[in-house]
Amino acid sequence: MRWRGVPLDVLLAASGVGLDLLTTAHAGDTEYLPAELNIPMALLVGLPMGLVRRWPVIVSLYLAAALFATDQLGSFTSNTAQILLCVSLGVAGYRSTVRATAAAVAAAIFATAFNIADPGIALTGNMWMYSVLLPVFPAVLGSYLRSSAERLEEREVTPDALLAAGGVAITVLSTWTTWHSGTQPVWVVGLLAVVGGLSLGIARRLPGLVFLLQGVLLVSADTYLNSAVNTCVILTLIAIGVFAMRVVSWAWTVAAYVTGCLLTAIAVVGDGTEVTPFRVGVLMTLVATPIAIGRYLGVRREAAATEKLVAEEAARAAVAQVRADQLAERERIARDVHDIVAHHVGAMVLRASAARYAAPDGPVADALNDIRETGHQVLQDLRDLLDLLRDPDRQPDLLANPADVVRESAERMAAAGLVVDLDLDPATDQAPLIARTSAARIVQEGLTNVLKHAGPGTRVRVTVTPAEEGLDVEIRNGRPPTAIERLPSSGRGLAGMRERVRTLGGTLSAGPDGEGGWLLAAHLPTHTRVSPGSAA
C-alpha cells in the first residue's frame, strides 16, 4: 500500500497539532495570551501541515508569519512554529521549484532571526549565521533528495514513511518531558528530536549520511541533554541496521560495527561505570544484533532480486521458445502448402506442355506456352519462399527487377485480353527496393482482379509514379464491354494488398470510380525524396 491522499495529510496535521500540545503542556499564561489559548494556537500552527505536501511554499510562508506573530506575542507555540517551518522548507525543497523555495527560505530567515533575537538586543554575526543556516539546511537537503531519489531502484515509499514516523514517535514521546530542563532553547531540542526521527525516513537511500547524523546527535545528547541519550542510542542502532542492509561491503559493515560500539560506549559508560568483560560482551552483542538483522534482510532482498531476475529470464526464454515453435509450425505448414500447390501446378505444367506439342501454332499454342512459363515461375517462387522460411536471415534472391515484373504483368494481361495502358515513371528506380517490389505485387494483383471481375476487352490504365517521399500506384479500369461470367476468386487479394501496404505504413483505397469502372490507388512511403522523371 502506498501512502497517498488524505490519510497522510491528516496524519501530518495531527502530528503538527500534537507536537505543539506537547511543547506547551507545562506553559502557563503569558503577557498577551492566557493558557486557555494554547489549544487554538496549536491548531493554527499544526493544522496547515496537512497541506504541506500540496502547497509546501505557501505553508512555509504561513509558518514564517506564524513564527513572527507568536514570538511577538510571547507564546510558547513559537517553538513549534520554528520546528514545523524547518520541516515544511525541506518539503518545499523536495517538491517545489528553486525560485519558490528561495522565497520561502528568505521569509524563514527573517522570522528565525526575530525568534532568536532577544528584545532590545541587536543581532550579532553568529546569530545571523544561525538564522541563515537553520532554514537553508532543510531546503538544500530536500533539493538533494529530489535529485538522488532514483538511486534506490525500489520506488515504494511505505517503508521510508514508517521509519520516519517511528523515529519521530520514539524521539518525541521519550524526550518531550525534558525539553525544558536543558540549557538549550526548547525549540532547538525539539527540532533536533524531530530531525533525528525524520532522518530515518531517508536511511534506505542515504544510509551512511543518516548513520553519521545519528552519531553526531548521540554525542551532542551525551554532552548537553543526558536524558535523551537512550533515545539517541536506539536511533543509532536502527541506523546501523539499515546501513548493514543497504551496504553490501563487509569492510564498511565492520567499520560501522566498530563505530557503533564506540558511540554506544561513549553514551553508556560514565565516569563511575565499572567496565567488566560481561558488560563489554553485552554492549558488543547489542550493537551486533541490528547488524545481523540488517545483513539478513539485505541477503533476503538480494535473493528476491535474483529470483525476480531469473523469473524474467525464464519468461523471456519461454516467449522465445513459443516463437520458435510457431516458426517451426509455420515452416511445416509452408512445406505442406508447397507440396500440395507444387503437385497441382506441376501437373498443370506437364499437361500444358503435352498439349503444346499436340496443338498447332496459333493463339492456343501461345496460351499453352504462357501457362507453362507461369507455372514454372510459380514453382520457383514457392521454392524461394520456402527457403526463406527455413532461414529467415537469408537474403532472398531477386527473381526480377520490380519494373520488369510490372511490364511483364502488363504484357501477360494484355495477352489475356485486357487493353493495358502502362505509365511507369523511370524515376521510380530511385525508390527503395521494398517499395518497388510492393508496387509490382500490387500491379500484379490489381490486373488479375480486373481480368477476373471485368473480363477481356476491358481498358485498364496502370500508373506508377514517384510522389512526396513515396510511390503512388493507380490502377483504373473502365466499364466492362459486355456481361461476363466471373472467374472464381478467393476474396483474399484485396486484403493481402491492404496488409502489405499497412506494413509499409502506406494507404490503399479501392472502389467505384463514378464512371462505371473501378479504381485501385495505393501510396507507399519510402522516407526518401524521389524526383519525378519522364513517363515511360
PALUM-70205 format. One record per atom (N, C-alpha, C, CB): x, y negated, z negated. Coordinates in pm, whole numbers, plus 50000, padded with zeros to 5 digits. Atoms other than C-alpha are relative to their C-alpha. Last residue first. Glycine has a CB too. Layout:
REM PALUM-70205
XYZ;...
***
This chain:
REM PALUM-70205
499554989849906;507664944956990;498975001550109;500265013549929;500794988049998;506884912256823;500525009450104;498554996850025;500904999049885;509584886756772;499285013249998;500754998450130;499324999749870;511054881456432;498975000850110;500975011850008;500764995049886;509804872156087;500824999350127;498724992150017;500295010649903;512414867455814;499245005850118;501304993250047;499754994949864;512194892655530;499594989150098;499205013350027;500605008349896;512504879955170;500435005250137;500404985149983;498925005349917;513294908254934;499374992250114;500945011550054;499165008550087;511044918154644;501234994950073;500435007849874;498624995449988;509764945354882;500944992549907;500494998750143;498955009350046;506034942754825;501375006250011;499744995749854;498984992550075;503804964555045;501084990449956;500615011750086;498835008550024;500594947955162;500955007649910;499594986349935;499164997150117;497914970255315;501134989949994;500575014450005;498935009850021;495014964655554;500745003349872;499434985549995;499164995050109;492584990355702;501194990749989;500465014950025;498735006850024;489824975155913;500675006149878;499784984749980;499464996950133;486904993756070;501374993549987;500095015349977;498784992150011;484664985256368;500425002049855;501134993550077;500284986249965;481084973756417;501205009149991;499455000750137;500274999649857;482014937156425;499725014150048;501164994150078;501085009149967;481914929956052;499644999850146;500354986449958;499455013249966;485354945055987;498934990050039;501005001450113;500465005249871;483974975055799;500554986150026;498464999650005;501435001949988;486114987155510;499624994750136;499504990749893;500554993049884;489594993855377;498504998150002;500375015249997;501445001749986;491784974455136;499565007150127;499614985050003;500564993649881;495264981555006;498494997950000;500345015350004;501465000049994;497454962454761;499565006650130;499444985549989;500645007549894;501074965854654;498495000749992;500465005150133;500475012850051;502874975454336;499324991650104;501134992349943;499065010449961;504935003054503;499594986249947;500124999550151;498694996650058;503065030054313;501034989250032;500485013650052;500015003850141;499785012854400;501335002849934;498905007449926;499875014650006;500585015554773;500044995349854;498844993150075;498675003649953;501215053054749;500244985049987;500205004550146;499034996150103;498135058454533;501414996250041;499925015149974;500135009250114;495935038654773;501045003249892;498575000849941;499405012849963;497285058455069;499924990049886;499324994350125;498544998449999;496545091254893;500704987250038;500405010950096;499554999650140;493005080054813;501515001449992;499325011549924;500045013750050;492495070655180;500464999349855;498594994350014;499025008449930;493645104955296;500044985949946;499694999650146;498915004050088;491855125255029;500994990650068;500735012149951;500365011950077;488455128455197;501104994949910;498805002949919;499954997050144;489235164155302;499574988249915;501415004349959;499075008550075;488085157855659;499935003749853;499684984950019;500024997950146;486385179455922;501084991949932;500185014949967;499154988850041;486215163356268;499935001849850;501454997950046;498825003050081;483295140556346;500755012849962;499604992349875;500074990450110;480965149556628;501294998649919;499805014950053;499114988449996;480875118656840;499675009249885;501484995749996;500214991950120;478455090656933;500825012850012;498495003349980;501184991249994;479995070057208;499845006949866;500135010550114;500675001549870;482445041257253;498735008350011;500935003750111;499844987649922;483275039556878;499244998850132;499505012349920;501184991350010;483245002856769;500235012650083;498724992650046;501295005349957;486694987656743;498885010149981;500084995950145;500584993149885;489694998156538;498634994150033;499885015149972;501375004449970;491874976856316;499505007450123;499944984550022;500514990849898;495024989856148;498534996750019;500215015249959;501415001849966;496954963455953;499635009450115;499694985350039;500414989749905;500254967555769;498494998250023;500335014649946;501444999049980;501854937855597;499715010350108;499394986250037;500454996049869;505404940855465;498485000550001;500605013750040;500654987249984;506924923255170;499695002950145;498755000549918;499394989950087;508554892655018;499275013450012;499994995349854;499295006250112;506164868655196;500475010749903;499094989849927;500795010350067;505224888855503;500854994049888;498665005849944;499515004750131;507034910555755;499124988949946;501464995250011;499245012549996;504884925756031;500534996749861;499134988450055;499074998950113;503344959656110;500934988050008;500815013850001;499085011150020;500264956356334;500835002649875;499244986449988;499144997550116;498264985256477;501024988849992;500705014050010;498845009150002;495374977256716;500745002349868;499554984850015;499385002350132;492985005556790;501174990350017;500485013549935;498855008949993;490595009857084;500484996749858;499634986950078;500105011850090;488325040057058;501284991850012;499765004549851;500535011549928;488345063157361;499894987549916;498675003250056;499225004649884;488745094457156;499304988750071;500235011650098;499934991449884;486815096356825;500834994350113;498655002850050;500465008049886;485705070856567;500075007850131;500834987350011;501295006250026;485815092156248;499464991850117;500104991349879;501004991250060;488565117556307;498614993650002;500395003449857;500314989249908;490645097356556;498895008949945;501245008350028;500735005749888;490425066456338;499595010950098;500844989350072;501375002650042;491365086856030;499164994150115;499994990449881;500694987050010;494445100556208;498554998049960;500715009149899;500344995849864;495435065156305;499295013550000;501265000950086;501045008749946;495235054155942;499585003950140;500474985749999;501284996250058;497145084155810;498874991650057;500054998749848;500364986349962;500065078956046;498605003649951;501035009949944;500385000449858;500065041156001;499585013950046;501164994750087;501335006349994;500005045455622;499514999450145;500044985849939;500994990150043;502895070155645;498584994250005;500325004849857;500134989849895;504935045555853;498955010449962;501355006750026;500775005949891;504235017355605;499795010150112;500724987550053;501405000350041;505375039655321;499134993950108;499844992149870;500524986449996;508605047055504;498525000449961;500825009249907;500204996449859;509185010055572;499445014250013;501324998950078;501145007549948;508605001355205;499735003850145;500254984949989;501204994650063;510885029055077;498764992950051;500084998749848;500434987649935;513585019655331;498695005149942;501085010549987;499494987750062;513884983955209;499385012550062;499734999949848;500674996450126;512914956855462;500615012749942;498485001950022;499275006150113;515384944055721;499405003949865;500014984950014;498834991650031;514044968555982;500824994449885;500895001450123;500344990850110;510734949855957;501175009249965;498795008350038;499475005050127;512344922256162;499665009149883;499484986149973;498654994750026;511714943056477;500574995549866;500944995950111;499005010750003;507974934556448;501375006049971;499644989449893;499014996850104;505794964156544;501124989850007;500575014550018;499245012450019;502624954456735;500955002349881;499044987549974;499065000550112;501104986756870;500764986850000;500995011850006;499225012149972;497964987057087;500904997649879;499064987450029;499205005750110;496545022257080;500784988050051;500965010549941;499365011049928;493705033857306;500744991649897;498954991350081;500205013550050;492875067157141;500714989950089;500514998849856;501175006749946;492605098957347;499764986149947;498835008049974;501234993450045;494885124857186;498754992750045;500005001249849;500164987749923;497825112757396;498735007449961;501215009149980;500385004149864;497315078157249;499815012250089;501064990750060;501435003250003;497305093956902;499514995250136;499714989449893;500754987550018;500645110556977;498494997250000;500415007049869;499984992449875;502135078357119;499165012749987;501445003650039;500835007249903;501035057756819;499945007750132;500554985750024;501404998350039;502405083756579;499084993250100;499764994549859;500384986449965;505705084656770;498545002649964;500925010149929;500174999249854;505975046756755;499545013950042;501324996550072;501165008049962;505345046356380;499755001150151;500214985149959;501194992650043;507745075156318;498744992450039;500035002349848;500244989449901;510385057456529;498775008249964;501225009250010;500525006449880;509995026756308;499725010350110;500984989350052;501435003150015;510325048556000;499404993250122;499794991149879;500135013950037;513645062556133;498524996449989;500714990850103;499975009349889;513425099956139;499974985949944;498835002450098;500354992949877;513605131055925;500094990850120;498605005949989;500985007649923;515525113955652;499715007250130;500504985750027;499545003149866;517225139855439;498904992750076;500435012850075;500644993149888;516075138055080;500584995450133;498494997549998;500535010149910;518615126654820;499375006950120;501124990250045;499504999349862;518985154454568;499354989150084;499745013950062;498905009549983;518345144254206;500544999950143;501135003449904;500475013849992;514875160654205;501104989850025;499284996349874;498885008150046;516365194954293;499604985350012;501295003050083;499064991350071;513655221454328;501164992149942;500525010950094;500604995950127;511015195654412;500955008749919;498695007350026;499975011750088;513285180254679;499395003249864;499274988250064;498635001850049;513905214254834;500104988349904;500964997950118;499754989350096;510135219954853;501424999249944;499765013650065;500695003550124;509655186055018;500225010649893;498514998250026;499285011250065;512345193755275;499344996149869;500054987950093;498744994850056;510845227955355;500764988949926;500895005950111;500304991750116;507365213155393;501275005249935;499105011750040;500355008950111;508645185955625;499705007949874;498784991350038;498765006250047;510365211855844;499734990549883;500684992350115;499224989950072;507175232555868;501294994049945;500325011950092;500644997650129;505165201455958;500785010249918;498565004850020;499705011550086;507655192056233;499395001849861;499474986850063;498604999150041;507495226956383;500374988549905;500934999850123;499884989050097;503695224856379;501415001849952;499515012850060;500535004950129;503765190856548;500105010749893;498524995550015;499015009150058;506045204456820;499534994549865;500284988350096;498814992550041;503755234356885;501044990949934;500625007250121;500354991950118;500565213856884;501235007449949;498875010050032;500125009250114;502125188257119;499675007649872;498934989350028;498655004250038;503225215757356;499974990849878;500684992850119;499394988650071;499695230257352;501434996849959;499995012750090;500604999150134;498255196057434;500615011549921;498485001750010;499455010950082;500695191657721;499455000449858;499684986350064;498624996550036;499775226057856;500634989249914;500845002350125;500084989350100;496075217457846;501405004049953;499265012350056;500355005150134;496675183958014;499955010949894;498674993050004;501105009550001;498465200258308;499694995449859;498775006250063;499615013650034;500775229058385;498814990650010;501144995150091;499325007549893;499135263058391;500384986149952;499094999150126;500815010649940;498365282258070;500784993150111;499584989749892;501084994549919;499915316057987;499234989350074;499055008049914;499424992349889;503255302657868;498925005750091;500865011449946;499305009149908;501545275657663;500585007650119;501124992549927;500985005649908;499105300857513;500664990850102;498934992449923;500434989449908;501995320257364;499014994750102;499385011749922;498884997049910;503505288557220;499605010750100;501235004649920;499895011049903;500145277257080;501125002650099;500244986749927;501114998849906;499645311256921;500044988850104;498674999849926;499774988349915;503095310656765;498895001450105;500085012849915;498935003249907;502595275056637;500275011750096;501294996549923;500535009549901;499215283556483;501054996850105;499524987249932;500874992449909;500665314456316;499434991050108;498865006749922;499154991649916;503465292956174;499185008350098;500855009249915;499435008949897;500925267256057;500915008050094;500804988449934;501045003749904;498955294555880;500544991050111;498854993149929;500524988249932;501955310655714;498994996050108;499345009649899;499034995849899;503635277755639;499515012250076;501355002949935;500075009049886;500505265055468;500955004450111;500324985649957;501324999249938;500225295455241;499954991550128;498924995449901;500184986749940;503945299355167;498675000750076;500055011049892;499124998449884;504455261955115;499775013350070;501464998949958;500585008149891;501415259254890;500845001550126;499914985149958;501204993249954;502735288254682;499344992450116;499005001649885;499584988249923;506185272654667;498785007550054;500855009549912;499505004649870;504665239354567;500455011750085;501164990149981;501165003249916;502635256454295;500454995550138;499154989149934;500644987249964;505815272454159;498794997550090;499575007749873;499174993549898;507615238954176;499385013250043;501425002449947;500215007049874;504745222153994;500835006350113;500344985249984;501304995849949;504895248953726;499684993050133;498904997049897;499874986349952;508625243253684;498685005050058;500465009249887;499285000349872;508075205753667;500165014050058;501374993549981;500885005649898;505405210453403;500684999750137;499564986049961;500994989749965;507625233853203;499054995050109;499215004149875;499314989849921;510455208453218;499045011050042;501175005949922;499805005649866;508065181153105;500705010150090;500824986949992;501305000249932;506915202652815;500144994650141;498994991649921;500314986349961;510535209652725;498665000850073;499985009049876;499174996449886;511385172552734;499715014250048;501484998749964;500535007149883;508415164852511;500805003450124;500024984849975;501264993449963;509515192052268;499394993450123;499004999549883;499674987549932;513075178552270;498755007450045;500835008949908;499515003349867;511775143652194;500365012650079;501224990849991;501145004549921;509695157351907;500444996550142;499334987849934;500784988249964;512665177051776;498804996150086;499535007449874;499264992949896;514835145751790;499235012350046;501395004049949;500115007849877;512165126351601;500735006850114;500534985949980;501364998349948;511905154151341;499814992250130;498974995349895;500084986649940;515695154751302;498615002350060;500315010949893;499265000349875;515715117051249;499945013450071;501454996249975;500785007549904;512945119650991;500694999550135;499744985849950;501124991549960;514825147050811;499124992950103;499175004049877;499484989749911;517955125650811;498895009250050;501085008349929;499685006549873;516045095950670;500535010150101;501024988849979;501275002949932;514475118450404;500254993350134;499114991149912;500524987349950;517905132350315;498684997850074;499805010049884;499224996249883;519305097050291;499505013050060;501485001249964;500355009349892;516465086750060;500765003450128;500284985549958;501334996449951;516915117849846;499594991050117;498964999049885;499844987749923;520645110849822;498655004550058;500605011149912;499335003249874;519925074949719;500185012350088;501344993749972;500985006249911;517355086249462;500624996450134;499404987649935;500964989549962;519925109949310;498964994350096;499315005849874;499354991549900;522615082949316;499055010950049;501285006449943;499885007449874;520265058649141;500645008350110;500814987349978;501345000849941;519305084048874;500074992850135;499024992549905;500374986549954;522965092348809;498624999850067;500015010049883;499194997249881;523855055248796;499645013750056;501504999449967;500595006649882;520905048448563;500815002450127;499884985149976;501354995049968;522195075848325;499374992750119;499094998649878;499954989849894;525905067248343;498615004650042;500825012049953;499745006649872;525445034548149;499995010250115;501364992749996;501075009649975;523765051447853;500184993250136;499954989549888;501144992349948;526185080647876;498844990950035;499565010549897;499654995749864;529125056747843;498865008150062;501315008349997;500005011749912;527485039547544;500305004150144;501034989749952;501395004049980;526665072847376;499934988250096;499344996349866;500654990349912;530195085247432;498564996450029;500065013749939;499465002349866;531645053447286;499355009550100;501535001750000;500665011949948;529325056946987;500514996550140;500214988249906;501404996849973;530465092746934;499284988050060;499295004449871;500134992549873;534115083546974;498555003250034;500795013049994;499724985850018;533735057246699;499875007150134;499045006349894;499904992849874;533915019246710;500415014349972;500994993250097;498994989550006;532745003346387;499955008250129;499805009149876;500444986949952;530844971346454;501155009949996;499434999050143;499984990250108;531794941846231;499575014050044;499114995549890;498775000950078;532854918046506;500055010749892;500124986249937;499765012650068;530134929446740;501295000349921;498854996749910;498974999450103;529854957546996;500244986149943;501325006050056;500414991550112;526554957447180;501004999649885;499845014450048;501285003850059;526854928547424;499695007749873;498915002150100;499955013950046;530554931547504;498724996049928;500254990650118;499175000450122;530264969447513;500094985849945;501415005350030;500804994750110;527374967147758;500774999749869;499545014350030;501045009750033;529384944447984;499155004749883;499124997350122;499405011650064;532434967147968;498954989749959;501024993650093;499564996150134;530414998648037;500604988149925;501025011450008;501174998750086;528634981748327;500365004049858;499055010050058;500465013550033;531934970848477;498795000449908;499674992150129;499025005650095;533285006448455;499564986049958;501424999550064;500144992950127;530105020148618;500954994349894;500285015150020;501215004950067;530104993448888;499825006749864;498775002350088;499705013650046;533725001948974;498794994049927;500404991050120;499154998850119;532815038848985;500334986249945;501305007750033;500854994950108;529935031249223;500805001449871;499395013550038;500765011250053;532195009549438;499085004549886;499174993450111;499055009350061;534635038349476;499274988149938;501044995250104;499744995850137;531795063149532;500984990649930;500545014349997;498584998250031;530675043849839;500175003949853;500794987150031;499634985849987;526995049949918;501455002549963;499755004750141;498604999849957;525745016349788;500485014550000;500904991249906;499835006549869;521915014649779;501435000850053;499594985649990;500894994349899;521115039549502;500304994350139;498544997349964;499564986349969;524155031049287;499135006450107;499985008549873;498715000849929;523314994049309;500485013850039;501054993049912;500335003749862;519685001049215;501284999050084;499244986650005;500674988749936;520875019548905;499664997250145;498755003649924;498974989849971;523354992148815;499365011950071;500705004749868;499245004649884;520604965748848;501095010050038;500634986349972;500874998249881;518364985848614;500754995850126;498684991849987;500034985749970;521244988348363;499105002950121;499505008049877;498714996349943;521774950748383;500035014850037;501134996749903;499985004649862;518074943948327;501315003850069;499804984950006;500954991849923;518074965748015;500024995950148;498574998649943;499374986849981;521254948947885;499085008950083;500305006749862;499035001249891;519664914747945;500725013250026;501024989049969;500745001249874;516684924647731;500954999150119;499074987749997;500534986749967;518984936647452;499214999850131;499115005149886;498944991249951;520914903947461;499455013650042;501085001849893;500344995349865;517874881147439;501015009950055;499894988350094;501254992550006;518024876247058;499605005550137;498894991149947;499794985950035;521684866947086;498725008250002;500645000949864;501324995650045;520964834647273;500065015049969;498904996950107;500895010750041;524064813547343;498665004649943;499744991250116;499325011850054;527114836447374;499004990049941;500824993250110;499184995950116;525574871047415;500654987849935;501095010050044;500884997150113;522894855347636;500795004049877;499005011050037;500545012850050;525544839947860;499085002149882;499254992650112;498935006750074;527404873347890;499504986749942;501234997550092;499734992450122;524184891047983;501084993349916;500425014450035;501075002750097;523154863848228;500245007449869;498635003950058;499815013750049;526524866248403;498944996549895;499934990050117;498835000250088;526234904148426;500264986249942;501225004650075;500414994350128;522684901448560;501185000549902;499425014050021;500845009650070;523904877748832;499585005349863;498764996550084;499145010850050;526734901248933;499194989949920;500714993150117;499214994450109;524344930748958;500914989449939;500845012050049;500884999150116;521964909249164;500755005849880;498775008750032;500285013450050;524724899449405;499145000449875;499324991650108;498805005450063;525954935249446;499764986449939;501114999250100;499724993650130;522474949549505;501224994249929;500205014850020;498715005950041;521464924349773;500415005949866;499914984449991;499405006349883;518604941049964;501394994649968;499114988950051;499814989949895;517484966149701;500694994150123;498655006050039;498894991050032;518134941149421;500225010450108;499755006949867;499104999749886;515964914449582;501165009649977;500534985950030;500764998449876;512964919049350;500865000250125;499014989050011;500114985749971;515334924749058;499205002550128;499355007449881;498874995649918;516174887849084;499955014950030;501314996749930;500325000349858;512664879648962;501155005250087;499664985850041;500964989649966;513474891248610;499695000550148;498734997949924;499414986850023;516674871348575;499045011350034;500435001249856;499094997249890;515054841148738;500645013849984;501094989250009;500794997349879;512144842348492;500915003650117;499124987950036;500734987450020;514414845848188;499205003750125;499054998849878;499054989049987;516804819148316;499315013549983;501134998649897;499644998849859;513884795548370;500995011550021;500614986950050;501104993749927;512524802148021;500335002050147;498754991849987;500044985950039;515884795147860;498895007350077;499775001349847;498794993549949;516274762748054;499985014949969;501274993449940;500194997149858;512634752847996;501235006550061;499664987350075;500894988649980;513024756747621;499905003450148;498614997249943;501425003549986;516034733947604;499165012250033;499814989350109;500365004949867;519304750347493;498524996250004;500305010750108;499545013849986;520394752747128;499624994050135;501514999449982;498645002349953;518354783747066;500344985350008;500195006250135;499004998650108;515324789946845;501414997050046;499965014049944;499855012550075;512604775947071;501135000649899;498704996649928;499535010649911;512914803547332;500234986849926;499004997850112;498725005750048;512774829947061;500484988650088;501075010849994;500145004850138;509094840347091;501264993349948;499635011549908;500655013150006;509434841747469;499864994649858;498645000850063;499165011150046;512114868647462;499234987149975;501084997350099;499074996250107;510544903247499;500804988349945;500945010550050;500694994650116;507414893047690;500945003349885;499235012550039;500885009950064;509304870047927;499385005649872;498894995750097;499275011650053;512244892548013;499094990449922;500684992550114;499054996250106;510384925448043;500644987749938;501095009250057;500754995550118;507394911348232;500955003449885;499135012250034;500555011950066;509654892148469;499245003949873;499084992250095;498915007750059;511644923648547;499514987749927;500984995850106;499534993350121;508524944748596;501124992349932;500475013950033;501035001450103;507044919348836;500435006649870;498685006050049;500055013950045;510294916849035;498984998249888;499664990750117;498775003050075;510774954549049;499974985849946;501245002150089;500104993250130;507124959949148;501244997349915;499805015150020;500975007250083;507334933649422;499885006349861;498614999750068;499395012750041;510534949049560;499064992049909;500364991650124;498994997750105;508994983849556;500664987249952;501075009550050;500614996450127;505904970249741;501035003349892;499075011850018;499585009150106;507924952650009;499395003649865;499624985850036;500964999550110;507834979950278;500514991549884;499755014549953;500745012750004;510004969150573;499024999549883;499264997950131;501354997850051;512604996750527;499294986649984;500035007649864;500844994649893;515584989650751;498565001849954;500565013350048;500574987650051;517174967050489;499015005150103;499304997849861;498894990750021;519284941750672;499515013349946;501034994149906;500094988649911;516124925350802;501155009949982;499964995450143;501024990450042;515764902550501;499965012350086;498654993549999;499404986950025;519094885550565;498985010649967;501004999149890;499094996249892;517924853150730;500565014049982;501134990250009;500754999349875;514864849050507;500905004550114;499374986350032;500754987449998;516924858350200;499195001350128;499085000949879;499064989049976;519364830450278;499275013350008;501065000649890;499615000549859;516564804950310;500955011450035;500664986750032;501134995649919;515144815849974;500315000050148;498804991149975;500134985550016;518574813249809;498835005350082;499825003549852;498964993849918;519054778449953;499915015249991;501414995249954;500365002249860;515704767449810;501025006450094;499894985050030;501044990649957;516464784049474;499584998150146;498784998649912;499604986050004;519844765949449;498875009550040;500485003649861;499394995749874;518724731549565;500275015050001;501304992350024;500994997449894;516234725649281;500625005650130;499274987150032;501114991850048;518754731248995;498925002050107;499394993749876;499754985849980;521784718549186;498825008649958;501235004349922;499954996549858;520504683149224;500125015050019;501174993050068;501315002649941;519354676748866;499965003850148;499644985249984;500914989550046;522494693448731;498634998450062;499894999849847;499564987649936;524684671048944;499085011549960;501465003249962;500425000449860;522644640948835;500405012850074;500614987850070;501444998449995;523024650648470;499494999950144;499314989049919;500304985950022;526754655748512;498495002650007;500555004649865;499654992249881;527134621248667;499665014749985;501474998550031;498564998849977;525254604948382;500245008050127;500705006749878;499534986949953;521624594248385;501504999650025;499255004350129;499734998949857;520864563048181;500535013950033;501014989150045;498604996349976;519354566347836;500205002050149;500405013049920;499095011050034;516154547547740;501455003150024;499824996249860;500515013749983;514014578747730;501034989749958;498704998149919;500705004550121;516104610547757;499544985650019;500925001249874;499565012250065;516994623048102;499164997049876;499944988150097;498774997850077;516374659348191;500374987649918;501165003750094;500244990450108;512734655548294;501225001949912;499585013450058;500815006450104;513344623448490;499755009649884;498674995250058;499175010250064;516184640448678;499224992849890;500504989950105;499104993350095;514024670848744;500884989949927;500885010450073;500804995750113;511294649248900;500875006949895;498895009550046;500375011850079;513864631449118;499155004149879;499224989850087;498795005650061;515414664249236;499654988149911;501024995750109;499684992350120;512014680649291;501234994549930;500225014750036;500955003550105;510924653149531;500335007349870;498575003250044;499745014050038;514114657849733;499064995649889;499854990750121;498825000250087;513684695949729;500304985749953;501245005950073;500394994950132;510134692949865;501174999849903;499445014250013;500875010150063;511314670650149;499575004549861;498774997350089;499145011150046;514204694550224;499174989149933;500804994150117;499374995950126;511774723950237;500874988849945;500855012750021;501025000050104;509664706150498;500605003849865;498865009550037;500405013850030;512724698150707;498974999449888;499434993350126;498935006750075;514204733250684;499574985849961;501304999650082;498925005349919;510974750250788;501014992549913;499454990750109;500265012749931;508884770450548;501214995850081;499624989049901;501115000049906;508694806850433;499894987650087;498735001849925;500184987349931;511884815950245;498974999050112;499575010649902;498804996949921;512984781050147;499855012650081;501195001349911;499975009549888;509424773150040;501225002450088;500004985549948;500974995349901;509294804949829;499974990850121;498585001049937;499454987849940;512514794749651;499065005650107;500255010549893;498985004249905;511104759749600;500665012050067;501064991349930;500675004349877;507974775249446;501004995050103;498984989049969;500544988249931;510094794149190;499364996050133;498975007449911;498874992749940;512104763149100;499525012350076;501015004149890;499525008049887;508894743149051;501175007050068;500424986049953;500794996549882;507474771348836;500424991950123;498524997749972;499744986149961;510304767748585;499265003350129;499595009849888;498634999249949;510154729548572;500325014150048;501004995749892;499975006349868;506354729848543;501385000750061;499544985549990;500574990649903;506584754848256;500044994250140;498565003649962;499084988649989;508954732448061;499505010150103;500175006849863;498935003849908;506784701948143;501035011250015;500694987149951;500254993749870;503894720147976;501064996150101;498614996150053;499114988549989;505414709347644;499785007650132;499795009549881;500624986950013;503674676147700;501045011150013;498905001850104;499394992950112;505474643447633;499425013849978;499864992149876;500994998350107;503064624247853;500585007149878;498805007850052;500345013350050;505934611348069;498985000949887;499454991450112;498845005350074;507294646648100;499694986349942;501244999350092;499954993450132;503844659948187;501194995349919;500065015250016;501125004550084;503484634348467;500075006249861;498675003550067;499815014050037;506954639748618;498904995549903;500024991150126;498855000750090;506604677348609;500244985749954;501275005550070;500454995350132;503084675448755;501144999449900;499445014250009;500825010750059;504394654049043;499525004049861;498804996850090;499075011050030;507134679649111;499254988249936;500734995350129;499324996850126;504534707349073;501034989449965;500685013750010;500955001450110;502354691049341;500685002649866;498825009750019;500225014450022;505314686549577;499034997649884;499474993350129;498785005650059;506244723049529;499864985149974;501215002650092;499974996250142;502644734249586;501234994349932;499965015449985;501035008050069;502534714549912;499995003249851;498605002550061;499505013750008;505834730050023;499014991149926;500264994450142;498965001650103;504754765349932;500504985649987;501185009050031;499545013949987;501454763750124;501094997249896;498814990149983;500565006049879;500364799850191;500534985950023;498494999749991;499624992149882;502534819349947;499514993550129;499445014249989;498605002349964;502354791749684;500415008150123;500905003449883;499935005149862;498564790649676;501434999150051;499354986550008;500774991149914;498044812349365;500014995850146;498595000649952;499114989349956;500884792649206;499255010350085;500665006949879;499495002249864;498464763149203;500975010950048;500704986750007;500894995449893;496764779348899;500524997250141;498664993649984;499844986049960;499734775348665;499155004450117;499705008649887;498654996949952;500184737648629;500095014250056;501014998249887;499585009549897;496584725948603;501365003350059;500024986049943;500754997349878;495504757548419;500444990750112;498504998649975;499484987449944;498264753948161;499285003550130;499835011549899;498725003049937;497294717448112;500625012650062;500974993849899;500235006849871;493694728048052;501304996550073;499204987349977;500574990549903;494944753447792;499664993150132;498745006649941;498944991249949;497264728847614;499445009850105;500645007949883;499845001449855;494524702447590;501085009150057;500324985650035;501134993849931;493384713547245;500124999350152;498724993549956;499714985949972;496874706047111;498865006750076;500275007449869;500264991050114;496214668747140;500255014550042;498534998249947;500894988649974;497934648547414;499785008149873;500595009150111;501075003249906;499494613847406;498975011150017;500594996650132;500405014050013;501874613847111;498804996850086;501144990950036;498945009249959;501974651347096;499464985949989;500505003150145;500405012549936;499794675846904;501244992150041;499124991649906;501115007050064;501094710546837;499634987650077;500354996349857;499975014649986;503224734747032;498774993949935;500084995950149;499725006050131;503584770246899;500034984750007;501345005249946;500794993450105;501914787347195;500184993349864;500385014849990;500645010350083;503264761947445;499205006049885;499094991450086;499025010350037;505804784947614;499404989349909;500564993450125;498954994650087;503474814947607;500964989249954;500775011050074;500614997150132;500454795847737;501045005849904;498825009750016;500155012550074;502644781648014;499365002349863;499164990050081;498695004950038;503774816248125;499894987049921;500884997850123;499534992650117;500204829248118;501354995349952;500075014750031;500765004450118;499004801748351;500505006949875;498505002850019;499655013950030;501784808448601;499274994849878;499694991250119;498655000150059;501314846148576;500424985849965;501025006350096;500124995650139;497554842748631;501364999949931;499395014049993;500675010550077;498154822048944;499895003949854;498604997250057;499075011250014;500724846949077;499374988749918;500424994750138;498964996150094;498424876549007;500994988649978;500745012450049;500605000550134;495504859249179;501045003549894;498815009649991;500175014250034;497694853049485;499394998449860;499104993150104;498715005450036;498794889549485;499904985249963;500995001850114;499494994650128;495224902149469;501344994249959;500115015050010;500425006750123;494004877249737;500605006149874;498515000349990;501305005650027;495854889550041;499824994549861;498985010150024;500525010049910;498744913250078;498724994149943;499755006050139;500535011150081;500964935149867;499574988950095;501074994849896;499245012349993;501334965750091;499324989249915;500154995350146;500855012050000;500005000050000;500884987650000;499044999949877;
***
